[in-house]
C-alpha cells in the first residue's frame, strides 16, 4: 500500500521500519534503531523509473534467505522420519503451510503498512505479541550462531585431518589440532572482528557465496550417491517410521531449513509490484527450488549412509575425499561470513527491545552507542562460543531452534491472519472470511503443537536422557 495509513493496533510512540530490503543483513533488523520509516514511493512512480526488485530477483533473495547450513542436517532428518517416503511426504505437506504463511505475511504487511516481520506482528497483534516475537527472533538468531560455530569445528576437524594425511579414525594429540582450539582461533580472529561494526557492507557477497556453497554441497552428495566410494557402505535403511513421534522429530530440521519468513516481509516491500498475486508466484517458485535442493541432499545423503548417517552429513564422508573437502571449505567460509549477519540481526532486535523498555529515543551520543554495541557484541560472541565448545553436535541445537522456527512459519502468521480479518468492518461476513479465520486458527494450533512437542522431545532426548547415560 502506497499511502500512509494507520496500522492496526499501532501506537503513536512506536518507531517505523527500514524499507531497505536489498541487503540481507537488514532483513531482521528492528525498526527501533532507525530514525523512522522512509516514505513509500507511489506504485506507478516505482514502476516508471524501474525501481524496486523484479520478481526474478525476489525469487533469488527468497531462495538465498532459505538455503543455508541447515542443509547438512537433512539426511539425518530423513533417517529420523523413517525413510525417503515419509521424509518427502512430510516436506510436501509442510510446503503448503510454508507458502501460505509467506502470503499471509505479505497481506498483513499491506494491511498494517509495516515493512519488517516483527513490526507487522506488533502492529497487527499488539504490543505483547510483538515483544514475544522480537524475543523469539533474538533467541533464534542466537541459537543459529551456536550452530554455525559447531559446524566450523566439525568441518575444520576433517580438513585438518586431510591436510595432515591422518588415517580415518586416528585422533591427533597436537594441541593446535584440537577441536576447541580451532573453533576459538577461527572465531576470535575472523568472526569477532566482522561482528563489531555498526553496519555490514559485505553481506551481498556472503549471500552469493552461500548459495554457491549450498548448491555445491548438494551436487557432491548426489554424485557421491550415484558413484559411491568403495570404503562407504550404508547401514540399515528404514522404510517407515517406528512411531508417529519420529515424524514430528524430523520437523525442526525442515522448519529450520525452509524458514525465510522473518526475511520475507522486507523482500515483499522491496518489489516493484507489492501485490499478493505476483508475490504468491515468487514464494512458490522459491520454495520449490529449495525443495529440490533439500530433497536431493536429504535423499541421496540418507541412502548413502542409512541409519549411520551423521547429524552433519559431510562428517560421514572420509577426510581424504577432495571433492568433499572443497565442500567443507565452502561451508566454513559461508558460516564464517553468515555468523556476523545473524549476530547483526539479533543485536539490532535486542537494541530495539532495550530502547523500548527504557523509553529512550534513538541514541544520538556516538560514544554511548559504540560502548553499548561493543558490550552487546562481546557478550553475544562469548556466550555462543562457550556453548558451542560444550555442545557436541549440530543436531541438538537444530532440534531446539527448529521448533522455534515453526512459530515463525505457523504461529505468528496464523495470529496475524486472525487479527487482520477480525479487524475488518463488515456487517455480513462471507464464507471466505470464516474460512480464512479458521485457517489461521488451524495454523496457530499446528504450530503450537509442533513447537511444544519437538522442543519437549529435544530437551528430554538430547539433554535430560543423555545426561543420565
C-alpha positions in Angstrom: 0.0 0.0 0.0 1.5 3.3 -1.0 -0.5 5.7 1.2 0.5 6.5 4.8 -2.3 4.6 6.6 -2.7 4.0 10.4 -1.6 0.5 11.3 -3.8 -1.9 13.2 -3.1 -1.7 16.9 -0.3 0.7 16.2 0.8 3.2 18.8 1.9 6.8 18.3 5.2 6.2 20.1 6.3 3.3 18.0 9.2 3.7 15.6 8.9 2.8 12.0 10.9 0.3 10.0 13.5 0.4 7.3 12.4 -0.2 3.8 15.8 -1.3 2.6 15.4 -4.9 1.7 18.2 -5.2 -0.8 20.8 -6.2 1.8 20.3 -9.4 3.6 21.8 -8.1 6.8 19.0 -5.6 7.3 16.2 -8.2 6.8 15.7 -8.9 10.5 16.7 -5.5 11.9 14.4 -4.0 14.5 13.0 -0.7 13.3 13.5 0.6 16.8 17.1 1.5 15.9 16.1 3.6 12.9 15.1 7.2 12.9 11.8 6.5 11.1 10.3 4.9 8.0 11.3 6.3 4.6 8.3 7.5 2.6 6.9 4.9 0.3 7.1 5.7 -3.3 3.8 5.6 -5.3 3.5 2.3 -7.2 3.4 3.9 -10.6 6.4 6.1 -9.9 8.4 3.0 -8.8 7.4 1.1 -11.9 8.0 4.0 -14.2 11.7 4.5 -13.2 12.4 0.8 -12.8 12.8 0.9 -9.0 12.4 -2.0 -6.7 13.2 -5.7 -7.0 11.9 -7.7 -10.0 10.0 -10.9 -9.5 13.0 -13.0 -10.6 15.3 -11.0 -8.2 12.8 -11.6 -5.4 12.9 -15.4 -6.1 16.6 -15.3 -5.8 16.5 -13.4 -2.5 13.9 -15.8 -1.0 15.9 -18.8 -2.0 19.1 -17.2 -0.6 17.3 -16.5 2.7 16.1 -20.1 3.0 19.1 -22.1 1.9 21.9 -22.4 4.4 23.8 -24.6 6.8 20.6 -26.5 7.8 21.1 -28.4 4.5 23.7 -30.5 6.2 21.1 -32.0 8.7 18.5 -33.1 6.1 19.9 -36.7 5.6 19.7 -37.3 9.3 16.2 -35.8 9.3 15.1 -38.4 6.7 16.6 -41.1 8.9 14.6 -39.8 11.9 11.4 -39.5 9.8 11.7 -43.2 8.9 12.9 -43.1 5.3 12.6 -41.4 2.0 8.8 -41.8 1.6 7.9 -40.3 4.9 10.6 -37.6 4.7 9.5 -36.4 1.2 5.8 -36.6 2.2 6.4 -34.5 5.3 8.2 -31.8 3.3 5.4 -31.6 0.7 2.7 -31.3 3.4 4.7 -28.6 5.2 5.3 -26.7 2.0 1.6 -25.8 1.8 1.8 -24.1 5.2 5.2 -22.6 4.4 4.0 -20.9 1.2 0.6 -19.8 2.7 2.4 -18.3 5.7 4.6 -16.2 3.4 1.5 -15.0 1.5 -0.3 -14.2 4.8 2.7 -12.1 5.9 2.6 -10.1 2.7 -1.1 -9.5 3.1 -0.7 -8.3 6.7 2.2 -6.1 5.7 -0.2 -4.4 3.3 -2.9 -4.1 5.9 -0.6 -2.7 8.6 1.7 -0.7 6.3 4.8 -2.1 8.1 7.9 -3.4 6.4 9.6 -5.9 8.8 8.3 -9.1 10.3 8.4 -8.1 13.9 6.7 -4.8 13.2 3.9 -6.5 11.2 3.3 -8.8 14.2 3.4 -5.8 16.6 1.1 -3.7 14.5 -1.5 -6.4 13.8 -1.4 -8.5 17.0 -0.5 -5.8 19.6 2.5 -4.8 21.8 2.8 -8.0 23.9 2.8 -10.4 20.9 5.2 -8.1 19.2 7.7 -8.2 22.1 7.3 -12.0 22.2 8.1 -12.1 18.5 11.2 -10.0 18.9 12.4 -12.1 21.8 11.9 -15.2 19.6 13.9 -13.7 16.8 16.7 -12.9 19.2 16.7 -16.5 20.6 16.5 -17.9 17.1 19.5 -16.0 15.8 21.5 -16.7 19.0 20.9 -20.5 18.5 21.8 -20.3 14.9 25.1 -18.6 15.7 25.8 -21.5 18.1 25.1 -24.0 15.3 27.4 -22.1 12.9 30.3 -22.4 15.4 29.7 -26.1 15.8 29.7 -26.5 12.0 33.1 -24.7 11.9 34.5 -27.2 14.4 33.1 -30.2 12.5 34.5 -29.2 9.2 37.9 -28.0 10.4 38.4 -31.4 12.1 38.1 -33.1 8.8 40.0 -30.5 6.8 43.0 -30.6 9.2 43.0 -34.4 9.1 43.0 -34.3 5.3 45.9 -31.8 5.2 47.8 -33.8 7.8 47.2 -37.1 5.8 45.9 -38.7 9.0 44.2 -42.1 8.7 40.5 -42.2 9.2 39.6 -42.6 12.9 43.0 -41.7 14.2 43.0 -38.7 16.5 45.9 -36.3 16.5 47.0 -35.3 20.0 48.6 -32.0 19.0 47.0 -29.1 20.9 46.8 -26.9 17.7 44.6 -29.5 16.0 42.2 -29.8 19.0 38.6 -29.0 18.0 38.1 -26.4 20.7 41.3 -24.6 19.8 40.4 -24.4 16.1 36.9 -23.0 16.9 38.3 -20.4 19.3 41.0 -19.3 17.0 38.7 -19.0 13.9 36.0 -17.2 15.9 38.3 -14.7 17.7 40.5 -13.9 14.7 37.8 -13.8 12.0 34.2 -13.8 13.3 34.5 -11.3 16.2 36.2 -8.5 14.1 33.5 -9.0 11.4 30.7 -8.7 14.1 31.8 -5.5 15.7 31.0 -2.9 13.0 27.7 -0.9 13.2 26.9 -1.8 9.6 27.9 -4.7 7.5 28.5 -3.9 3.9 29.8 -7.3 2.5 26.6 -9.2 3.1 25.7 -9.3 -0.6 28.9 -11.1 -1.4 28.5 -13.5 1.5 24.9 -14.3 0.4 26.0 -15.1 -3.2 28.8 -17.3 -1.8 26.4 -19.1 0.5 24.1 -20.0 -2.4 27.1 -21.3 -4.4 28.3 -23.3 -1.4 24.9 -25.0 -0.7 24.4 -25.9 -4.4 27.9 -27.4 -4.5 27.2 -29.5 -1.4 24.0 -30.8 -2.9 25.8 -31.7 -6.2 28.6 -33.5 -4.3 26.2 -35.5 -2.1 24.2 -36.6 -5.2 27.3 -37.6 -7.2 28.7 -39.5 -4.2 25.4 -41.4 -4.0 25.5 -42.3 -7.8 29.2 -43.1 -7.8 29.9 -44.1 -4.2 33.4 -44.7 -2.8 34.4 -48.3 -2.2 35.0 -47.6 1.6 31.5 -46.3 2.1 28.8 -48.8 2.9 25.3 -47.8 4.0 23.9 -49.0 7.3 20.3 -50.1 7.8 17.9 -48.1 5.7 14.5 -47.8 7.3 11.4 -47.6 5.1 8.9 -46.4 7.6 8.9 -44.6 10.9 9.0 -46.7 14.1 6.4 -44.4 15.8 4.3 -41.4 14.9 6.5 -39.2 17.0 9.5 -39.9 14.8 7.9 -37.9 12.0 7.5 -34.9 14.3 11.1 -35.1 15.4 12.1 -34.5 11.8 10.1 -31.3 11.7 12.6 -29.0 13.4 15.2 -29.6 10.6 12.6 -28.9 7.9 11.4 -25.8 9.7 15.0 -24.6 10.2 15.8 -25.2 6.5 12.7 -23.5 5.0 12.4 -20.7 7.5 12.7 -17.4 5.5 9.6 -15.8 6.8 11.3 -13.3 9.0 13.2 -12.1 5.9 10.1 -12.2 3.6 8.3 -9.0 4.7 11.1 -6.6 3.6 11.6 -8.6 0.4 7.9 -8.2 -0.4 8.1 -4.5 0.3 11.1 -4.1 -2.0 9.3 -5.5 -5.0 8.2 -3.2 -7.9 4.7 -4.6 -7.6 3.7 -5.1 -4.0 0.8 -7.2 -4.8 -0.3 -10.6 -3.4 -0.7 -12.5 -6.6 2.9 -11.9 -8.0 4.3 -12.5 -4.5 2.5 -15.8 -4.4 4.3 -16.8 -7.6 7.6 -15.6 -6.2 7.4 -17.6 -3.0 6.0 -20.7 -4.7 8.9 -20.7 -7.2 11.4 -20.1 -4.4 10.2 -22.8 -2.1 10.1 -25.4 -5.0 13.7 -24.6 -5.7 14.6 -25.1 -2.1 12.5 -28.3 -2.0 14.6 -29.8 -4.8 17.9 -28.8 -3.1 16.9 -30.1 0.3 15.3 -33.3 -1.1 18.3 -34.0 -3.3 20.7 -33.7 -0.4 18.4 -35.5 2.1 17.5 -38.5 -0.1 21.0 -39.1 -1.5 22.8 -38.4 1.8 20.4 -40.7 3.6 20.6 -43.6 1.1 24.4 -43.3 1.0 24.8 -44.0 4.7 21.4 -45.2 6.0 21.0 -45.2 9.8 24.7 -44.5 10.3 24.4 -41.0 8.7 25.9 -38.3 10.9 23.9 -35.3 12.0 26.2 -33.3 9.8 26.2 -35.3 6.5 29.7 -34.1 5.5 31.1 -35.7 8.6 30.1 -39.1 7.3 32.5 -38.9 4.3 36.2 -39.8 4.5 38.6 -36.9 5.3 40.8 -37.6 2.2 38.0 -37.1 -0.3 39.0 -34.0 -2.3 35.5 -33.1 -3.6 34.0 -33.3 -0.1 37.0 -31.3 1.3 36.1 -28.5 -1.1 32.5 -28.7 0.1 33.7 -28.4 3.7 35.8 -25.4 2.8 32.8 -23.8 1.2 30.7 -24.4 4.2 33.3 -23.0 6.6 33.6 -19.8 4.5 29.8 -19.5 4.3 29.4 -19.9 8.0 32.2 -17.5 8.9 30.6 -14.8 6.8 27.0 -15.7 7.9 27.6 -15.5 11.6 28.1 -11.7 11.6 24.9 -11.3 9.6 22.8 -13.3 12.1 24.5 -11.6 15.0 23.8 -8.2 13.5 20.2 -9.0 13.2 19.9 -10.4 16.7 21.8 -7.4 18.1 19.5 -5.0 16.3 16.4 -6.7 17.7 17.8 -6.6 21.3 18.7 -2.9 20.7 15.1 -2.2 19.8 13.8 -4.0 22.8 16.2 -2.1 25.1 15.2 1.3 23.7 11.5 0.5 24.1 12.0 -0.8 27.6 13.9 2.3 28.6 11.6 4.5 26.6 14.6 6.2 25.1 14.9 7.8 21.7 17.4 6.5 19.1 20.9 7.1 20.5 22.5 10.3 19.3 25.6 10.0 21.5 28.1 8.2 19.3 30.3 7.2 22.3 27.4 5.7 24.3 26.2 3.8 21.2 29.6 2.4 20.5 30.2 1.2 24.1 26.8 -0.4 24.2 27.4 -2.1 20.8 30.8 -3.4 21.9 29.3 -4.8 25.1 26.4 -6.5 23.3 28.7 -7.9 20.6 31.3 -9.3 23.0 28.7 -10.8 25.3 26.8 -12.4 22.5 30.0 -13.7 21.0 31.4 -15.1 24.3 28.1 -16.9 25.1 27.7 -18.5 21.7 31.4 -19.6 21.7 31.2 -21.1 25.2 28.0 -23.1 24.4 29.4 -24.2 21.0 32.5 -25.6 22.7 30.5 -27.9 25.0 27.6 -28.9 22.7 28.8 -32.0 20.8 26.7 -31.8 17.6 24.6 -29.5 15.5 21.6 -31.8 15.8 20.9 -30.8 19.4 20.9 -27.1 18.5 18.7 -27.5 15.4 16.2 -29.7 17.4 15.7 -26.7 19.7 15.7 -23.7 17.4 13.9 -25.7 14.7 10.9 -25.9 17.0 11.1 -22.1 17.4 11.3 -21.7 13.6 7.8 -23.4 13.5 6.5 -20.4 15.4 7.7 -18.1 12.6 6.2 -20.3 9.9 2.9 -21.2 11.6 2.0 -19.4 14.9 2.8 -15.7 14.1 1.4 -15.7 10.6 -1.7 -17.5 11.8 -2.2 -14.9 14.6 -1.7 -12.1 12.1 -4.3 -13.5 9.8 -6.9 -14.0 12.6 -6.4 -10.4 13.9 -6.3 -8.9 10.4 -9.6 -10.5 9.5 -11.2 -9.7 12.9 -10.4 -6.0 12.4 -12.3 -5.8 9.2 -15.5 -3.8 9.5 -18.1 -6.0 7.8 -21.8 -6.2 8.5 -22.1 -9.5 6.7 -19.1 -11.8 6.9 -19.0 -14.2 3.9 -17.9 -17.8 3.9 -14.4 -16.9 2.7 -13.9 -14.7 5.8 -14.8 -17.6 8.1 -12.6 -19.9 6.1 -9.6 -17.6 6.5 -10.1 -17.2 10.2 -10.5 -21.0 10.6 -7.3 -21.5 8.6 -5.5 -19.0 10.9 -6.7 -20.9 14.0 -5.6 -24.2 12.4 -2.1 -22.7 11.7 -1.7 -21.5 15.2 -2.8 -24.9 16.6 -0.5 -26.9 14.4 2.4 -24.5 15.0 2.0 -24.6 18.8 1.8 -28.4 18.8 4.9 -28.7 16.7 6.8 -26.2 18.9 5.7 -27.9 22.1 6.2 -31.5 21.0 9.5 -31.1 19.3 11.0 -28.8 21.9 9.9 -31.1 24.8 11.2 -34.1 22.9 14.5 -32.4 22.2 15.1 -31.4 25.8 14.2 -34.9 27.1 16.1 -36.8 24.4 19.2 -34.7 23.9 19.7 -33.2 27.4 17.9 -35.0 30.3 18.1 -38.5 28.9 21.6 -38.1 27.5 22.9 -36.7 30.9 21.6 -39.9 32.6 23.5 -42.2 30.3 
